[in-house]
Amino acid sequence: MKNQSIFFVLLLFIVSCKEKITTPATSVTKIEIYDPELLEIIDTNAVIEVLADGFKWSEGPLWLPTENKLIFTDVPDNTVYSWDEKNGKQIYLKPSGYTIINDKGGKEGANGLMLDGDGHLILCQHGNRTVAKMIAPLSAPVDSFEFLATTFMNKKFNSPNDLYIAKDGDIFFTDPPYGLPGQDQDSTKELAFNGVYRLKKDGSIVLLDSTLTKPNGIVFSADEKVMYVANSDPDHALWMKYEMDANKNITSRTLFAEVTHLVPTQKGLPDGMKISKKGYIFASGPGGILVFNQDSRQLGVINTGQATANCALDADEKYLYMTAHSYLMRVKLK
């Protein structure tokens, strides 16, 4: 089947009677179909909605089933926002990730978000350079945190970015330098590498990979036998695949997909990812959200027209929510 592009003009979504979302006239989206299998996921008549705008860099979307709402971060603004059908965009938590006065970290807030097995909100905090747990119920968030991981070999993390919490409670996370003002050249950077880690329930931390230049998004397959990690380096824009044994130790490491050739002409880099219950991988990258099957075949692209950082599915996987630079968007799935 020849590549087929289905073009959609962004639907201007009314968040409330007082707030109307506007988008640049040049911001036109398209769903690019590379394989007919994509049509099993997205209807050809699906419309990409703009739900909210005005963010500096939207990230970390997470659906809260008990609250029936989406939360997501604006990293430079040190804020977690919420969005739901009734109330639209609201501030959920501020500050979100830079709370230590006079600390030598960056001043950016939280990035990746996830719920642990007890329903606590776990945050990758750029500014605090830590993985933290919010000490408050989801229904009444406050900026009170327990730091779960702050150092490795007595050296501060760079700026934890994204995470996955396994069924047994272990936390897997990435640690690129994006939260540091000077990134890899920052004078406060203590680790000589950018790593992928495993925080065990007993508090011990294991370095899983120190070879990726900019480790970023991280997800696991439903059976937790495979881990995927994005590398958001424009010179090495790719996703790695790690086979895991029953104890979640890495048994093999292979290239899943590479898109370095797209970087010069498309907005965005490999970043946040989500895997659907059917096993499809929604990965932010050049052009928007790239859709893969488990065999690493790219089925198409949900082109947002923006550099797109991350995505999330709601509880029923009815919608895919996308954080795309200054926008929050969504598209209906089958």
Number of C-alpha atoms within 10 A of each C-alpha: 7 8 11 13 13 13 15 18 14 21 17 15 16 16 19 13 6 6 12 13 16 15 14 7 8 8 11 17 21 20 24 20 23 18 16 14 14 21 14 10 15 18 13 14 10 14 20 26 21 24 23 23 19 13 20 14 19 28 31 29 28 23 21 19 11 10 11 13 18 21 24 30 32 25 27 21 20 22 24 26 20 21 21 15 12 9 11 17 20 13 13 20 21 19 17 30 32 26 19 11 8 6 12 14 23 25 22 27 28 38 31 29 27 22 17 18 12 7 12 15 21 25 29 29 31 33 30 30 32 26 31 23 21 19 15 14 11 16 10 8 14 16 14 14 18 12 16 16 19 17 16 15 8 9 12 18 27 33 31 34 30 31 28 23 19 17 12 10 14 18 22 23 27 31 28 26 29 19 26 23 17 13 16 20 10 14 11 16 21 15 17 10 19 23 24 25 20 22 19 15 12 7 11 10 18 13 13 15 16 15 11 22 18 27 30 31 29 26 25 22 17 15 7 16 16 19 20 22 28 29 26 25 18 18 12 18 24 23 26 18 19 20 17 17 13 8 8 16 13 16 10 11 15 11 13 18 16 15 16 18 13 16 19 10 9 16 17 25 28 33 30 32 27 23 22 14 12 10 13 19 23 25 29 31 33 27 24 31 30 21 26 23 16 13 8 15 13 18 21 23 24 23 25 28 19 20 23 32 26 29 28 25 22 16 13 8 14 12 16 19 26 32 31 27 22 19 24 24 22 21 17 17 16 11
